[in-house]
């Protein structure tokens, strides 16, 4: 008996992978990373989407 086709793997992908991305991302540091992690834990999809929109990707430093 299942939950209409939803398995543990589906829940893992939807809930854990966005949190993992926030934790290992170089888009935020320190307290901001902790805050984004809490946002993704309590509001998984909304928090992750806002994280991707608000934070900027890390810029690469060019060497001359």
N, C-alpha and C positions, 0 to 999 in steps of 0.2 A: 504494500500500500504506500502510495507516495502523495506528494502535494501537487497533483496535476502535472507531472512531468518535471518538476523542479527537484534537482538533486543537490547533494552537498557540494558538488563541484561548481554548480551554477551559483550557489550562494557564496562560495569562496571567491569566485571570479568577480562577482558584483560587489562584494563587501571588502575583501581583503586586498585585492590588487590595487585599487585606488589608494588605500592607506599605505601600502608598501611604496607606491610611487611617490607619495608626498614625503615619506620618511627618507627615501634615498635621493630625492631630487635636489639639485643645486639651485633651484629657483628661490629658496628661502633658507634662512639660517636662524639658529638659536630659538628664542622665544616665539618668533613668528612660525617656525616649523612646528613647534609644540601646539600653537593655536590652530594651525591648519590641520594638524593631526586630530585634534579634538573635534573640529568642525566636520571632518570626514567620518569620524566614528559616530557622531550623533546624527548627522545628516549626510549619509553616504553619497548619493548621487548629486545632490545640490551642492554640498560642500566641495566635492571634487571638481565639478564644472566651474564653480566660482574660483577655485584655486587656479585652474588652468587659464581662466580669463584675466584674473587680477595680477597674478605674478608674471614676471617677464622671464624668458629663458636666459640662462647665464650667457654672457657675451664672451667670446673667445678673444684672447689677447694675441694680436699679431706681432711677430718679431720681425724687425727690419734687418 
